[in-house]
Amino acid sequence: MLVNLVGRHMSLGEDQAAHAQAEAEKLGKFFDGINEVKITFTREHDELKAEIVCTVSGGKTLVAVGTGRTVHESLEFASHNMARQVKKYKAKLHDRRAHGVVREEPVEELEDELEQDQIELTEEE
């Protein structure tokens, strides 16, 4: 997983960059299909804004934004939001796969009903 850190209108210290790197690695624990994580910190007046953009397998892009007074606070808000999105995306992928398996059984039942209808039609003729 590729992690990019960007600071707009500010510079990131070593401990802040290490904390951001650790938060990005935590996202990889939820879903192994994350290809790239870009974390951008922006200073806006008295607040700091952290924006996390994750590119996941399948070409989907997930975006989370958090604001706070410190880099750590804004990053925590954004990372919790991104973790929720990643979990939801992963569950959505697994649900689609599960529905494919579930659909096989009703098709067989429909085929049986079709055969019974055809038998009844031939008996009536």
C-alpha positions as a Python dict, from the first residue, in 0.01 Angstrom:
ca = {
    (1, 'M'): (0, 0, 0),
    (2, 'L'): (138, 336, -108),
    (3, 'V'): (102, 621, 144),
    (4, 'N'): (146, 987, 43),
    (5, 'L'): (154, 1270, 298),
    (6, 'V'): (101, 1632, 195),
    (7, 'G'): (99, 1948, 407),
    (8, 'R'): (-59, 2259, 252),
    (9, 'H'): (26, 2592, 411),
    (10, 'M'): (215, 2404, 682),
    (11, 'S'): (498, 2160, 738),
    (12, 'L'): (462, 1825, 912),
    (13, 'G'): (691, 1722, 1194),
    (14, 'E'): (843, 1376, 1220),
    (15, 'D'): (604, 1261, 1493),
    (16, 'Q'): (304, 1393, 1298),
    (17, 'A'): (419, 1215, 982),
    (18, 'A'): (479, 893, 1179),
    (19, 'H'): (131, 917, 1334),
    (20, 'A'): (-26, 970, 990),
    (21, 'Q'): (167, 672, 853),
    (22, 'A'): (46, 455, 1143),
    (23, 'E'): (-317, 560, 1083),
    (24, 'A'): (-285, 470, 715),
    (25, 'E'): (-143, 128, 807),
    (26, 'K'): (-441, 70, 1040),
    (27, 'L'): (-676, 108, 744),
    (28, 'G'): (-496, -183, 578),
    (29, 'K'): (-607, -407, 865),
    (30, 'F'): (-973, -356, 776),
    (31, 'F'): (-941, -431, 403),
    (32, 'D'): (-643, -559, 208),
    (33, 'G'): (-771, -419, -122),
    (34, 'I'): (-646, -66, -49),
    (35, 'N'): (-396, 34, -317),
    (36, 'E'): (-310, 391, -224),
    (37, 'V'): (-374, 629, 66),
    (38, 'K'): (-319, 1003, 30),
    (39, 'I'): (-340, 1216, 345),
    (40, 'T'): (-351, 1593, 298),
    (41, 'F'): (-328, 1839, 587),
    (42, 'T'): (-448, 2195, 526),
    (43, 'R'): (-432, 2492, 763),
    (44, 'E'): (-751, 2698, 744),
    (45, 'H'): (-748, 2993, 983),
    (46, 'D'): (-747, 2842, 1335),
    (47, 'E'): (-837, 2487, 1231),
    (48, 'L'): (-653, 2206, 1064),
    (49, 'K'): (-824, 1989, 807),
    (50, 'A'): (-717, 1633, 734),
    (51, 'E'): (-839, 1473, 413),
    (52, 'I'): (-784, 1102, 348),
    (53, 'V'): (-831, 969, -4),
    (54, 'C'): (-815, 590, -47),
    (55, 'T'): (-802, 419, -382),
    (56, 'V'): (-932, 64, -343),
    (57, 'S'): (-941, -233, -577),
    (58, 'G'): (-1202, -200, -846),
    (59, 'G'): (-1109, 163, -912),
    (60, 'K'): (-1331, 304, -636),
    (61, 'T'): (-1214, 613, -446),
    (62, 'L'): (-1317, 677, -85),
    (63, 'V'): (-1279, 1024, 71),
    (64, 'A'): (-1297, 1126, 438),
    (65, 'V'): (-1243, 1470, 591),
    (66, 'G'): (-1187, 1566, 953),
    (67, 'T'): (-1122, 1903, 1116),
    (68, 'G'): (-973, 1984, 1452),
    (69, 'R'): (-739, 2213, 1641),
    (70, 'T'): (-437, 1984, 1609),
    (71, 'V'): (-301, 1753, 1341),
    (72, 'H'): (-366, 1449, 1561),
    (73, 'E'): (-726, 1548, 1634),
    (74, 'S'): (-816, 1615, 1271),
    (75, 'L'): (-644, 1293, 1161),
    (76, 'E'): (-836, 1089, 1420),
    (77, 'F'): (-1173, 1222, 1298),
    (78, 'A'): (-1085, 1155, 935),
    (79, 'S'): (-941, 808, 1002),
    (80, 'H'): (-1251, 697, 1196),
    (81, 'N'): (-1469, 817, 911),
    (82, 'M'): (-1249, 636, 656),
    (83, 'A'): (-1247, 315, 861),
    (84, 'R'): (-1627, 317, 861),
    (85, 'Q'): (-1634, 368, 483),
    (86, 'V'): (-1380, 91, 421),
    (87, 'K'): (-1575, -155, 639),
    (88, 'K'): (-1897, -64, 458),
    (89, 'Y'): (-1732, -108, 118),
    (90, 'K'): (-1590, -446, 219),
    (91, 'A'): (-1929, -563, 348),
    (92, 'K'): (-2090, -449, 25),
    (93, 'L'): (-1843, -657, -177),
    (94, 'H'): (-1906, -966, 35),
    (95, 'D'): (-2284, -922, 16),
    (96, 'R'): (-2271, -918, -362),
    (97, 'R'): (-2070, -1237, -365),
    (98, 'A'): (-2309, -1402, -120),
    (99, 'H'): (-2612, -1306, -328),
    (100, 'G'): (-2459, -1483, -626),
    (101, 'V'): (-2451, -1808, -428),
    (102, 'V'): (-2801, -1761, -287),
    (103, 'R'): (-2950, -1706, -633),
    (104, 'E'): (-2849, -2053, -752),
    (105, 'E'): (-3104, -2231, -531),
    (106, 'P'): (-3417, -2044, -646),
    (107, 'V'): (-3320, -2099, -1010),
    (108, 'E'): (-3326, -2476, -951),
    (109, 'E'): (-3666, -2447, -787),
    (110, 'L'): (-3793, -2246, -1083),
    (111, 'E'): (-3662, -2509, -1324),
    (112, 'D'): (-3850, -2779, -1128),
    (113, 'E'): (-4169, -2573, -1142),
    (114, 'L'): (-4121, -2518, -1514),
    (115, 'E'): (-4080, -2892, -1573),
    (116, 'Q'): (-4396, -2964, -1372),
    (117, 'D'): (-4590, -2704, -1574),
    (118, 'Q'): (-4466, -2859, -1898),
    (119, 'I'): (-4570, -3206, -1780),
    (120, 'E'): (-4917, -3077, -1692),
    (121, 'L'): (-4948, -2908, -2031),
    (122, 'T'): (-4856, -3224, -2218),
    (123, 'E'): (-5107, -3429, -2014),
    (124, 'E'): (-5388, -3183, -2093),
    (125, 'E'): (-5324, -3195, -2467),
}
